[in-house]
Amino acid sequence: MKFLGNIVLIIVLATIIVPVGYLAWRADQPMDLPQFKGYTYYEYLAWRKDALRQMAINYQAAHPYAKMGGGLDMCFNVEATGSFLLGLPMNEFYTLAGAFPGLEKYVPPRDRQSIPQEVSLLTFLPSWWLTYEKYVWYVTETSIHTSVVYCRLAGTPPSSSSVNP
């Protein structure tokens, strides 16, 4: 019984530690989509946070009596938290649907084009990451249509060489 318990513990740890470790490592590598211009995920988040903060500062200076709930980082915090807490597990499920096609019926029809094809055990984590990158870009592109004026940041960052010489 102790042996079986150890096996279950190893499986549980592997299903948590390996994906978390991979995603943390991958976030520090240049992103695959050309729209990110060679940024790592961490660099992209830093650029986005700084740019959104500056937009909030400029808006506050131009509209001193406007209420800005949530502080200067509200736009970034909402976007990043939503992308991470919603996007990461959602895109994991989409990637699982790529490995197990029977799960596709649980993906909304409008999102089925986001399901990666021919996912295997060896390609699961890279496929998940790429699917998440595509989701982050989608969130970035659609943020210019938000109802909060000072959160409307266009998605294209400057080239990474101009930020990190």
C-alpha positions in Angstrom: 0.0 0.0 0.0 2.9 2.4 0.8 4.3 1.7 -2.7 1.0 2.6 -4.4 0.8 5.8 -2.3 4.3 6.8 -3.4 3.4 6.1 -7.1 0.3 8.3 -6.8 2.3 11.0 -5.0 4.9 11.0 -7.8 2.2 11.2 -10.5 0.5 14.1 -8.8 3.8 16.0 -8.3 4.8 15.3 -11.9 1.4 16.6 -13.2 1.9 19.8 -11.2 5.6 20.5 -11.1 6.5 19.6 -14.7 3.9 21.9 -16.3 4.5 24.7 -13.9 8.3 24.4 -14.4 7.9 24.2 -18.2 5.7 27.2 -18.4 7.9 29.3 -16.1 10.9 28.4 -18.2 9.1 29.0 -21.5 7.9 32.4 -20.4 11.5 33.4 -20.2 12.2 32.4 -23.8 11.4 34.5 -26.9 7.8 34.0 -27.9 7.0 32.2 -31.1 4.5 34.5 -32.6 6.2 37.3 -34.7 3.8 39.9 -33.3 5.7 39.8 -30.0 8.9 40.9 -31.8 11.2 38.6 -29.9 10.0 39.5 -26.5 9.8 36.9 -23.8 6.5 36.7 -22.0 8.0 38.4 -18.9 9.4 41.2 -21.1 6.1 41.6 -22.9 4.2 41.8 -19.6 6.7 44.4 -18.3 6.3 46.5 -21.4 2.6 46.3 -21.3 2.4 47.2 -17.6 4.6 50.2 -18.1 2.7 51.4 -21.2 -0.7 51.0 -19.5 0.5 52.8 -16.4 1.8 55.7 -18.6 -1.6 55.9 -20.3 -3.3 56.0 -17.0 -1.0 58.8 -15.8 -1.6 60.8 -19.0 -5.4 60.3 -18.7 -5.3 61.4 -15.1 -3.3 64.5 -15.9 -5.7 65.4 -18.7 -8.8 64.5 -16.7 -8.0 65.4 -13.0 -11.6 65.0 -11.8 -12.3 61.7 -13.5 -12.6 58.7 -11.1 -10.0 56.1 -11.8 -10.9 53.1 -9.7 -8.3 50.5 -9.0 -5.3 52.8 -9.3 -2.8 53.3 -12.1 -2.2 49.6 -12.6 -5.8 48.6 -12.8 -5.8 48.0 -16.5 -2.7 45.7 -16.4 -3.9 43.9 -13.3 -7.3 43.0 -14.8 -5.8 42.0 -18.1 -2.9 40.0 -16.8 -4.9 38.3 -14.1 -7.7 37.4 -16.5 -5.2 36.1 -19.1 -3.5 34.0 -16.5 -6.4 32.7 -14.5 -8.8 32.3 -17.4 -6.6 31.9 -20.4 -4.0 29.4 -19.1 -6.5 26.7 -18.0 -8.8 27.3 -20.9 -6.0 26.9 -23.4 -4.8 23.8 -21.5 -8.3 22.3 -22.2 -8.1 23.3 -25.8 -4.7 21.6 -26.1 -6.2 18.5 -24.3 -8.9 18.6 -27.0 -6.2 18.4 -29.6 -4.9 15.3 -27.9 -8.3 13.8 -27.3 -10.7 14.8 -30.1 -13.7 13.7 -28.1 -13.3 16.8 -25.9 -13.8 19.1 -28.8 -17.6 19.1 -28.2 -16.9 20.9 -24.9 -15.1 23.8 -26.7 -17.4 26.6 -27.9 -17.8 26.4 -31.7 -16.3 29.9 -32.2 -13.1 28.7 -30.4 -12.6 25.4 -32.1 -10.1 26.9 -34.5 -7.9 27.4 -31.4 -7.6 23.7 -30.9 -4.1 22.6 -31.9 -3.9 19.6 -34.1 -2.1 16.2 -33.5 -1.1 16.9 -29.9 0.8 14.0 -28.3 2.4 13.6 -24.9 5.7 14.9 -26.2 4.1 18.0 -27.9 1.5 18.8 -25.2 3.4 21.4 -23.3 4.8 23.3 -26.4 1.3 23.2 -28.0 -0.3 24.5 -24.8 2.2 27.4 -24.7 1.7 28.3 -28.3 -2.1 28.2 -27.8 -1.7 30.4 -24.8 0.5 32.9 -26.8 -2.3 33.1 -29.4 -4.8 33.8 -26.7 -2.6 36.5 -25.2 -2.3 38.2 -28.6 -6.1 38.0 -29.0 -6.6 39.7 -25.7 -4.0 42.3 -26.6 -5.7 43.0 -30.0 -9.2 43.3 -28.6 -8.1 45.5 -25.6 -8.3 48.6 -27.9 -12.1 48.1 -27.8 -12.5 48.2 -24.1 -14.9 50.6 -22.5 -12.2 52.1 -20.2 -10.5 54.7 -22.3 -7.1 54.6 -20.6 -6.9 50.9 -21.0 -7.0 51.0 -24.8 -3.4 50.0 -25.6 -2.6 48.9 -29.1 -1.0 45.5 -29.1 2.2 46.0 -31.0 5.2 46.5 -28.7 8.4 48.3 -29.9 11.1 46.0 -31.2 12.8 44.1 -28.4 16.2 45.4 -29.4 15.0 49.0 -28.7 13.9 47.9 -25.2 16.8 45.6 -24.4 19.9 46.8 -26.3 
